[in-house]
Amino acid sequence: MLTKTHLISTFDKLPENLTIDQVIEHIIFVGKVQKGLEDSENGRVFTTDEAREKLNKWLK
């Protein structure tokens, strides 16, 4: 789960001048990275072969 404390610490590392769009994009990015880490820790991942198979179905 993404916490306010985590967001604040990541904002502190950003440049001073940002647009609201850049802030929103950053929040979305951090949230997706956090979800990916949680998925990985909980075994919700695909093997390379499974990923290739899914991509091949989408790209055909």
mmCIF file of the N, C-alpha and C atoms, coordinates in Angstrom:
data_MODEL
# 
_entry.id   MODEL 
# 
loop_
_atom_site.group_PDB 
_atom_site.id 
_atom_site.type_symbol 
_atom_site.label_atom_id 
_atom_site.label_alt_id 
_atom_site.label_comp_id 
_atom_site.label_asym_id 
_atom_site.label_entity_id 
_atom_site.label_seq_id 
_atom_site.pdbx_PDB_ins_code 
_atom_site.Cartn_x 
_atom_site.Cartn_y 
_atom_site.Cartn_z 
_atom_site.occupancy 
_atom_site.B_iso_or_equiv 
_atom_site.pdbx_formal_charge 
_atom_site.auth_seq_id 
_atom_site.auth_comp_id 
_atom_site.auth_asym_id 
_atom_site.auth_atom_id 
_atom_site.pdbx_PDB_model_num 
ATOM 1   N N  . MET A 1 1  ? 0.841  -1.184  0.000   1.00 0.00 ? 1  MET A N  1 
ATOM 2   C CA . MET A 1 1  ? 0.000  0.000   0.000   1.00 0.00 ? 1  MET A CA 1 
ATOM 3   C C  . MET A 1 1  ? 0.883  1.242   0.000   1.00 0.00 ? 1  MET A C  1 
ATOM 4   N N  . LEU A 1 2  ? 0.477  2.206   -0.744  1.00 0.00 ? 2  LEU A N  1 
ATOM 5   C CA . LEU A 1 2  ? 1.179  3.479   -0.828  1.00 0.00 ? 2  LEU A CA 1 
ATOM 6   C C  . LEU A 1 2  ? 0.758  4.348   0.350   1.00 0.00 ? 2  LEU A C  1 
ATOM 7   N N  . THR A 1 3  ? 1.730  4.852   1.087   1.00 0.00 ? 3  THR A N  1 
ATOM 8   C CA . THR A 1 3  ? 1.411  5.665   2.258   1.00 0.00 ? 3  THR A CA 1 
ATOM 9   C C  . THR A 1 3  ? 1.720  7.135   2.004   1.00 0.00 ? 3  THR A C  1 
ATOM 10  N N  . LYS A 1 4  ? 1.087  7.985   2.783   1.00 0.00 ? 4  LYS A N  1 
ATOM 11  C CA . LYS A 1 4  ? 1.331  9.416   2.677   1.00 0.00 ? 4  LYS A CA 1 
ATOM 12  C C  . LYS A 1 4  ? 2.800  9.724   2.987   1.00 0.00 ? 4  LYS A C  1 
ATOM 13  N N  . THR A 1 5  ? 3.355  9.035   3.967   1.00 0.00 ? 5  THR A N  1 
ATOM 14  C CA . THR A 1 5  ? 4.759  9.239   4.334   1.00 0.00 ? 5  THR A CA 1 
ATOM 15  C C  . THR A 1 5  ? 5.678  8.905   3.164   1.00 0.00 ? 5  THR A C  1 
ATOM 16  N N  . HIS A 1 6  ? 5.375  7.803   2.470   1.00 0.00 ? 6  HIS A N  1 
ATOM 17  C CA . HIS A 1 6  ? 6.183  7.417   1.310   1.00 0.00 ? 6  HIS A CA 1 
ATOM 18  C C  . HIS A 1 6  ? 6.094  8.472   0.217   1.00 0.00 ? 6  HIS A C  1 
ATOM 19  N N  . LEU A 1 7  ? 4.876  8.952   -0.048  1.00 0.00 ? 7  LEU A N  1 
ATOM 20  C CA . LEU A 1 7  ? 4.706  9.987   -1.070  1.00 0.00 ? 7  LEU A CA 1 
ATOM 21  C C  . LEU A 1 7  ? 5.473  11.259  -0.708  1.00 0.00 ? 7  LEU A C  1 
ATOM 22  N N  . ILE A 1 8  ? 5.378  11.675  0.540   1.00 0.00 ? 8  ILE A N  1 
ATOM 23  C CA . ILE A 1 8  ? 6.066  12.890  0.972   1.00 0.00 ? 8  ILE A CA 1 
ATOM 24  C C  . ILE A 1 8  ? 7.568  12.746  0.800   1.00 0.00 ? 8  ILE A C  1 
ATOM 25  N N  . SER A 1 9  ? 8.101  11.584  1.158   1.00 0.00 ? 9  SER A N  1 
ATOM 26  C CA . SER A 1 9  ? 9.554  11.397  1.008   1.00 0.00 ? 9  SER A CA 1 
ATOM 27  C C  . SER A 1 9  ? 9.974  11.400  -0.459  1.00 0.00 ? 9  SER A C  1 
ATOM 28  N N  . THR A 1 10 ? 9.121  10.884  -1.361  1.00 0.00 ? 10 THR A N  1 
ATOM 29  C CA . THR A 1 10 ? 9.481  10.916  -2.779  1.00 0.00 ? 10 THR A CA 1 
ATOM 30  C C  . THR A 1 10 ? 9.329  12.325  -3.343  1.00 0.00 ? 10 THR A C  1 
ATOM 31  N N  . PHE A 1 11 ? 8.344  13.083  -2.854  1.00 0.00 ? 11 PHE A N  1 
ATOM 32  C CA . PHE A 1 11 ? 8.188  14.465  -3.303  1.00 0.00 ? 11 PHE A CA 1 
ATOM 33  C C  . PHE A 1 11 ? 9.380  15.317  -2.894  1.00 0.00 ? 11 PHE A C  1 
ATOM 34  N N  . ASP A 1 12 ? 9.952  15.029  -1.738  1.00 0.00 ? 12 ASP A N  1 
ATOM 35  C CA . ASP A 1 12 ? 11.100 15.794  -1.272  1.00 0.00 ? 12 ASP A CA 1 
ATOM 36  C C  . ASP A 1 12 ? 12.302 15.649  -2.206  1.00 0.00 ? 12 ASP A C  1 
ATOM 37  N N  . LYS A 1 13 ? 12.329 14.581  -2.979  1.00 0.00 ? 13 LYS A N  1 
ATOM 38  C CA . LYS A 1 13 ? 13.446 14.330  -3.896  1.00 0.00 ? 13 LYS A CA 1 
ATOM 39  C C  . LYS A 1 13 ? 13.219 14.932  -5.284  1.00 0.00 ? 13 LYS A C  1 
ATOM 40  N N  . LEU A 1 14 ? 12.019 15.458  -5.525  1.00 0.00 ? 14 LEU A N  1 
ATOM 41  C CA . LEU A 1 14 ? 11.696 16.039  -6.830  1.00 0.00 ? 14 LEU A CA 1 
ATOM 42  C C  . LEU A 1 14 ? 12.186 17.480  -6.916  1.00 0.00 ? 14 LEU A C  1 
ATOM 43  N N  . PRO A 1 15 ? 12.342 17.993  -8.141  1.00 0.00 ? 15 PRO A N  1 
ATOM 44  C CA . PRO A 1 15 ? 12.722 19.392  -8.304  1.00 0.00 ? 15 PRO A CA 1 
ATOM 45  C C  . PRO A 1 15 ? 11.647 20.320  -7.732  1.00 0.00 ? 15 PRO A C  1 
ATOM 46  N N  . GLU A 1 16 ? 12.017 21.542  -7.443  1.00 0.00 ? 16 GLU A N  1 
ATOM 47  C CA . GLU A 1 16 ? 11.090 22.504  -6.840  1.00 0.00 ? 16 GLU A CA 1 
ATOM 48  C C  . GLU A 1 16 ? 9.954  22.915  -7.774  1.00 0.00 ? 16 GLU A C  1 
ATOM 49  N N  . ASN A 1 17 ? 10.248 23.075  -9.051  1.00 0.00 ? 17 ASN A N  1 
ATOM 50  C CA . ASN A 1 17 ? 9.246  23.568  -9.999  1.00 0.00 ? 17 ASN A CA 1 
ATOM 51  C C  . ASN A 1 17 ? 8.648  22.424  -10.795 1.00 0.00 ? 17 ASN A C  1 
ATOM 52  N N  . LEU A 1 18 ? 7.397  22.089  -10.474 1.00 0.00 ? 18 LEU A N  1 
ATOM 53  C CA . LEU A 1 18 ? 6.684  21.032  -11.184 1.00 0.00 ? 18 LEU A CA 1 
ATOM 54  C C  . LEU A 1 18 ? 5.295  21.517  -11.550 1.00 0.00 ? 18 LEU A C  1 
ATOM 55  N N  . THR A 1 19 ? 4.796  20.989  -12.645 1.00 0.00 ? 19 THR A N  1 
ATOM 56  C CA . THR A 1 19 ? 3.406  21.274  -12.986 1.00 0.00 ? 19 THR A CA 1 
ATOM 57  C C  . THR A 1 19 ? 2.526  20.274  -12.238 1.00 0.00 ? 19 THR A C  1 
ATOM 58  N N  . ILE A 1 20 ? 1.253  20.580  -12.137 1.00 0.00 ? 20 ILE A N  1 
ATOM 59  C CA . ILE A 1 20 ? 0.320  19.661  -11.491 1.00 0.00 ? 20 ILE A CA 1 
ATOM 60  C C  . ILE A 1 20 ? 0.262  18.342  -12.256 1.00 0.00 ? 20 ILE A C  1 
ATOM 61  N N  . ASP A 1 21 ? 0.394  18.395  -13.576 1.00 0.00 ? 21 ASP A N  1 
ATOM 62  C CA . ASP A 1 21 ? 0.413  17.166  -14.377 1.00 0.00 ? 21 ASP A CA 1 
ATOM 63  C C  . ASP A 1 21 ? 1.603  16.287  -14.013 1.00 0.00 ? 21 ASP A C  1 
ATOM 64  N N  . GLN A 1 22 ? 2.758  16.897  -13.800 1.00 0.00 ? 22 GLN A N  1 
ATOM 65  C CA . GLN A 1 22 ? 3.946  16.133  -13.423 1.00 0.00 ? 22 GLN A CA 1 
ATOM 66  C C  . GLN A 1 22 ? 3.775  15.501  -12.041 1.00 0.00 ? 22 GLN A C  1 
ATOM 67  N N  . VAL A 1 23 ? 3.144  16.210  -11.137 1.00 0.00 ? 23 VAL A N  1 
ATOM 68  C CA . VAL A 1 23 ? 2.902  15.674  -9.791  1.00 0.00 ? 23 VAL A CA 1 
ATOM 69  C C  . VAL A 1 23 ? 1.965  14.468  -9.882  1.00 0.00 ? 23 VAL A C  1 
ATOM 70  N N  . ILE A 1 24 ? 0.889  14.607  -10.652 1.00 0.00 ? 24 ILE A N  1 
ATOM 71  C CA . ILE A 1 24 ? -0.066 13.507  -10.808 1.00 0.00 ? 24 ILE A CA 1 
ATOM 72  C C  . ILE A 1 24 ? 0.601  12.304  -11.465 1.00 0.00 ? 24 ILE A C  1 
ATOM 73  N N  . GLU A 1 25 ? 1.386  12.539  -12.512 1.00 0.00 ? 25 GLU A N  1 
ATOM 74  C CA . GLU A 1 25 ? 2.108  11.439  -13.171 1.00 0.00 ? 25 GLU A CA 1 
ATOM 75  C C  . GLU A 1 25 ? 3.040  10.746  -12.195 1.00 0.00 ? 25 GLU A C  1 
ATOM 76  N N  . HIS A 1 26 ? 3.690  11.511  -11.339 1.00 0.00 ? 26 HIS A N  1 
ATOM 77  C CA . HIS A 1 26 ? 4.607  10.923  -10.364 1.00 0.00 ? 26 HIS A CA 1 
ATOM 78  C C  . HIS A 1 26 ? 3.845  10.066  -9.352  1.00 0.00 ? 26 HIS A C  1 
ATOM 79  N N  . ILE A 1 27 ? 2.713  10.547  -8.882  1.00 0.00 ? 27 ILE A N  1 
ATOM 80  C CA . ILE A 1 27 ? 1.905  9.768   -7.937  1.00 0.00 ? 27 ILE A CA 1 
ATOM 81  C C  . ILE A 1 27 ? 1.461  8.455   -8.569  1.00 0.00 ? 27 ILE A C  1 
ATOM 82  N N  . ILE A 1 28 ? 0.999  8.522   -9.815  1.00 0.00 ? 28 ILE A N  1 
ATOM 83  C CA . ILE A 1 28 ? 0.572  7.313   -10.517 1.00 0.00 ? 28 ILE A CA 1 
ATOM 84  C C  . ILE A 1 28 ? 1.748  6.351   -10.680 1.00 0.00 ? 28 ILE A C  1 
ATOM 85  N N  . PHE A 1 29 ? 2.898  6.871   -11.076 1.00 0.00 ? 29 PHE A N  1 
ATOM 86  C CA . PHE A 1 29 ? 4.086  6.034   -11.269 1.00 0.00 ? 29 PHE A CA 1 
ATOM 87  C C  . PHE A 1 29 ? 4.488  5.346   -9.972  1.00 0.00 ? 29 PHE A C  1 
ATOM 88  N N  . VAL A 1 30 ? 4.578  6.110   -8.889  1.00 0.00 ? 30 VAL A N  1 
ATOM 89  C CA . VAL A 1 30 ? 4.981  5.546   -7.596  1.00 0.00 ? 30 VAL A CA 1 
ATOM 90  C C  . VAL A 1 30 ? 3.980  4.481   -7.159  1.00 0.00 ? 30 VAL A C  1 
ATOM 91  N N  . GLY A 1 31 ? 2.695  4.728   -7.368  1.00 0.00 ? 31 GLY A N  1 
ATOM 92  C CA . GLY A 1 31 ? 1.674  3.745   -7.015  1.00 0.00 ? 31 GLY A CA 1 
ATOM 93  C C  . GLY A 1 31 ? 1.815  2.452   -7.802  1.00 0.00 ? 31 GLY A C  1 
ATOM 94  N N  . LYS A 1 32 ? 2.096  2.567   -9.096  1.00 0.00 ? 32 LYS A N  1 
ATOM 95  C CA . LYS A 1 32 ? 2.258  1.373   -9.924  1.00 0.00 ? 32 LYS A CA 1 
ATOM 96  C C  . LYS A 1 32 ? 3.515  0.589   -9.538  1.00 0.00 ? 32 LYS A C  1 
ATOM 97  N N  . VAL A 1 33 ? 4.591  1.290   -9.232  1.00 0.00 ? 33 VAL A N  1 
ATOM 98  C CA . VAL A 1 33 ? 5.811  0.608   -8.784  1.00 0.00 ? 33 VAL A CA 1 
ATOM 99  C C  . VAL A 1 33 ? 5.538  -0.127  -7.476  1.00 0.00 ? 33 VAL A C  1 
ATOM 100 N N  . GLN A 1 34 ? 4.857  0.535   -6.544  1.00 0.00 ? 34 GLN A N  1 
ATOM 101 C CA . GLN A 1 34 ? 4.535  -0.087  -5.266  1.00 0.00 ? 34 GLN A CA 1 
ATOM 102 C C  . GLN A 1 34 ? 3.668  -1.333  -5.460  1.00 0.00 ? 34 GLN A C  1 
ATOM 103 N N  . LYS A 1 35 ? 2.668  -1.250  -6.336  1.00 0.00 ? 35 LYS A N  1 
ATOM 104 C CA . LYS A 1 35 ? 1.812  -2.405  -6.609  1.00 0.00 ? 35 LYS A CA 1 
ATOM 105 C C  . LYS A 1 35 ? 2.615  -3.545  -7.218  1.00 0.00 ? 35 LYS A C  1 
ATOM 106 N N  . GLY A 1 36 ? 3.532  -3.217  -8.124  1.00 0.00 ? 36 GLY A N  1 
ATOM 107 C CA . GLY A 1 36 ? 4.374  -4.242  -8.729  1.00 0.00 ? 36 GLY A CA 1 
ATOM 108 C C  . GLY A 1 36 ? 5.257  -4.933  -7.712  1.00 0.00 ? 36 GLY A C  1 
ATOM 109 N N  . LEU A 1 37 ? 5.807  -4.163  -6.784  1.00 0.00 ? 37 LEU A N  1 
ATOM 110 C CA . LEU A 1 37 ? 6.628  -4.756  -5.725  1.00 0.00 ? 37 LEU A CA 1 
ATOM 111 C C  . LEU A 1 37 ? 5.797  -5.674  -4.831  1.00 0.00 ? 37 LEU A C  1 
ATOM 112 N N  . GLU A 1 38 ? 4.591  -5.234  -4.492  1.00 0.00 ? 38 GLU A N  1 
ATOM 113 C CA . GLU A 1 38 ? 3.706  -6.062  -3.672  1.00 0.00 ? 38 GLU A CA 1 
ATOM 114 C C  . GLU A 1 38 ? 3.314  -7.332  -4.413  1.00 0.00 ? 38 GLU A C  1 
ATOM 115 N N  . ASP A 1 39 ? 3.000  -7.224  -5.701  1.00 0.00 ? 39 ASP A N  1 
ATOM 116 C CA . ASP A 1 39 ? 2.670  -8.406  -6.502  1.00 0.00 ? 39 ASP A CA 1 
ATOM 117 C C  . ASP A 1 39 ? 3.838  -9.385  -6.514  1.00 0.00 ? 39 ASP A C  1 
ATOM 118 N N  . SER A 1 40 ? 5.037  -8.873  -6.704  1.00 0.00 ? 40 SER A N  1 
ATOM 119 C CA . SER A 1 40 ? 6.220  -9.717  -6.739  1.00 0.00 ? 40 SER A CA 1 
ATOM 120 C C  . SER A 1 40 ? 6.436  -10.422 -5.402  1.00 0.00 ? 40 SER A C  1 
ATOM 121 N N  . GLU A 1 41 ? 6.305  -9.676  -4.317  1.00 0.00 ? 41 GLU A N  1 
ATOM 122 C CA . GLU A 1 41 ? 6.496  -10.253 -2.980  1.00 0.00 ? 41 GLU A CA 1 
ATOM 123 C C  . GLU A 1 41 ? 5.466  -11.328 -2.670  1.00 0.00 ? 41 GLU A C  1 
ATOM 124 N N  . ASN A 1 42 ? 4.272  -11.215 -3.246  1.00 0.00 ? 42 ASN A N  1 
ATOM 125 C CA . ASN A 1 42 ? 3.192  -12.165 -2.985  1.00 0.00 ? 42 ASN A CA 1 
ATOM 126 C C  . ASN A 1 42 ? 3.063  -13.238 -4.053  1.00 0.00 ? 42 ASN A C  1 
ATOM 127 N N  . GLY A 1 43 ? 4.057  -13.317 -4.942  1.00 0.00 ? 43 GLY A N  1 
ATOM 128 C CA . GLY A 1 43 ? 4.074  -14.370 -5.944  1.00 0.00 ? 43 GLY A CA 1 
ATOM 129 C C  . GLY A 1 43 ? 3.123  -14.175 -7.104  1.00 0.00 ? 43 GLY A C  1 
ATOM 130 N N  . ARG A 1 44 ? 2.584  -12.978 -7.239  1.00 0.00 ? 44 ARG A N  1 
ATOM 131 C CA . ARG A 1 44 ? 1.675  -12.701 -8.353  1.00 0.00 ? 44 ARG A CA 1 
ATOM 132 C C  . ARG A 1 44 ? 2.486  -12.197 -9.551  1.00 0.00 ? 44 ARG A C  1 
ATOM 133 N N  . VAL A 1 45 ? 3.227  -13.141 -10.149 1.00 0.00 ? 45 VAL A N  1 
ATOM 134 C CA . VAL A 1 45 ? 4.099  -12.810 -11.279 1.00 0.00 ? 45 VAL A CA 1 
ATOM 135 C C  . VAL A 1 45 ? 3.960  -13.875 -12.351 1.00 0.00 ? 45 VAL A C  1 
ATOM 136 N N  . PHE A 1 46 ? 4.437  -13.564 -13.539 1.00 0.00 ? 46 PHE A N  1 
ATOM 137 C CA . PHE A 1 46 ? 4.463  -14.509 -14.645 1.00 0.00 ? 46 PHE A CA 1 
ATOM 138 C C  . PHE A 1 46 ? 5.908  -14.901 -14.922 1.00 0.00 ? 46 PHE A C  1 
ATOM 139 N N  . THR A 1 47 ? 6.099  -16.139 -15.358 1.00 0.00 ? 47 THR A N  1 
ATOM 140 C CA . THR A 1 47 ? 7.419  -16.531 -15.830 1.00 0.00 ? 47 THR A CA 1 
ATOM 141 C C  . THR A 1 47 ? 7.651  -15.847 -17.179 1.00 0.00 ? 47 THR A C  1 
ATOM 142 N N  . THR A 1 48 ? 8.868  -15.870 -17.647 1.00 0.00 ? 48 THR A N  1 
ATOM 143 C CA . THR A 1 48 ? 9.182  -15.280 -18.938 1.00 0.00 ? 48 THR A CA 1 
ATOM 144 C C  . THR A 1 48 ? 8.369  -15.954 -20.044 1.00 0.00 ? 48 THR A C  1 
ATOM 145 N N  . ASP A 1 49 ? 8.270  -17.271 -19.984 1.00 0.00 ? 49 ASP A N  1 
ATOM 146 C CA . ASP A 1 49 ? 7.510  -18.003 -21.007 1.00 0.00 ? 49 ASP A CA 1 
ATOM 147 C C  . ASP A 1 49 ? 6.020  -17.648 -20.962 1.00 0.00 ? 49 ASP A C  1 
ATOM 148 N N  . GLU A 1 50 ? 5.454  -17.518 -19.758 1.00 0.00 ? 50 GLU A N  1 
ATOM 149 C CA . GLU A 1 50 ? 4.047  -17.129 -19.636 1.00 0.00 ? 50 GLU A CA 1 
ATOM 150 C C  . GLU A 1 50 ? 3.815  -15.724 -20.192 1.00 0.00 ? 50 GLU A C  1 
ATOM 151 N N  . ALA A 1 51 ? 4.739  -14.821 -19.905 1.00 0.00 ? 51 ALA A N  1 
ATOM 152 C CA . ALA A 1 51 ? 4.618  -13.454 -20.414 1.00 0.00 ? 51 ALA A CA 1 
ATOM 153 C C  . ALA A 1 51 ? 4.701  -13.426 -21.931 1.00 0.00 ? 51 ALA A C  1 
ATOM 154 N N  . ARG A 1 52 ? 5.630  -14.190 -22.498 1.00 0.00 ? 52 ARG A N  1 
ATOM 155 C CA . ARG A 1 52 ? 5.747  -14.254 -23.960 1.00 0.00 ? 52 ARG A CA 1 
ATOM 156 C C  . ARG A 1 52 ? 4.469  -14.785 -24.586 1.00 0.00 ? 52 ARG A C  1 
ATOM 157 N N  . GLU A 1 53 ? 3.904  -15.820 -23.965 1.00 0.00 ? 53 GLU A N  1 
ATOM 158 C CA . GLU A 1 53 ? 2.676  -16.412 -24.493 1.00 0.00 ? 53 GLU A CA 1 
ATOM 159 C C  . GLU A 1 53 ? 1.540  -15.386 -24.484 1.00 0.00 ? 53 GLU A C  1 
ATOM 160 N N  . LYS A 1 54 ? 1.383  -14.663 -23.399 1.00 0.00 ? 54 LYS A N  1 
ATOM 161 C CA . LYS A 1 54 ? 0.340  -13.630 -23.318 1.00 0.00 ? 54 LYS A CA 1 
ATOM 162 C C  . LYS A 1 54 ? 0.572  -12.531 -24.353 1.00 0.00 ? 54 LYS A C  1 
ATOM 163 N N  . LEU A 1 55 ? 1.824  -12.087 -24.482 1.00 0.00 ? 55 LEU A N  1 
ATOM 164 C CA . LEU A 1 55 ? 2.133  -11.035 -25.452 1.00 0.00 ? 55 LEU A CA 1 
ATOM 165 C C  . LEU A 1 55 ? 1.873  -11.502 -26.877 1.00 0.00 ? 55 LEU A C  1 
ATOM 166 N N  . ASN A 1 56 ? 2.224  -12.738 -27.171 1.00 0.00 ? 56 ASN A N  1 
ATOM 167 C CA . ASN A 1 56 ? 1.969  -13.263 -28.515 1.00 0.00 ? 56 ASN A CA 1 
ATOM 168 C C  . ASN A 1 56 ? 0.480  -13.268 -28.836 1.00 0.00 ? 56 ASN A C  1 
ATOM 169 N N  . LYS A 1 57 ? -0.361 -13.585 -27.861 1.00 0.00 ? 57 LYS A N  1 
ATOM 170 C CA . LYS A 1 57 ? -1.801 -13.564 -28.097 1.00 0.00 ? 57 LYS A CA 1 
ATOM 171 C C  . LYS A 1 57 ? -2.289 -12.150 -28.360 1.00 0.00 ? 57 LYS A C  1 
ATOM 172 N N  . TRP A 1 58 ? -1.752 -11.173 -27.631 1.00 0.00 ? 58 TRP A N  1 
ATOM 173 C CA . TRP A 1 58 ? -2.169 -9.784  -27.806 1.00 0.00 ? 58 TRP A CA 1 
ATOM 174 C C  . TRP A 1 58 ? -1.690 -9.185  -29.119 1.00 0.00 ? 58 TRP A C  1 
ATOM 175 N N  . LEU A 1 59 ? -0.515 -9.619  -29.572 1.00 0.00 ? 59 LEU A N  1 
ATOM 176 C CA . LEU A 1 59 ? 0.109  -9.000  -30.753 1.00 0.00 ? 59 LEU A CA 1 
ATOM 177 C C  . LEU A 1 59 ? -0.317 -9.646  -32.054 1.00 0.00 ? 59 LEU A C  1 
ATOM 178 N N  . LYS A 1 60 ? -1.074 -10.724 -31.998 1.00 0.00 ? 60 LYS A N  1 
ATOM 179 C CA . LYS A 1 60 ? -1.502 -11.391 -33.232 1.00 0.00 ? 60 LYS A CA 1 
ATOM 180 C C  . LYS A 1 60 ? -2.701 -10.734 -33.815 1.00 0.00 ? 60 LYS A C  1 
# 
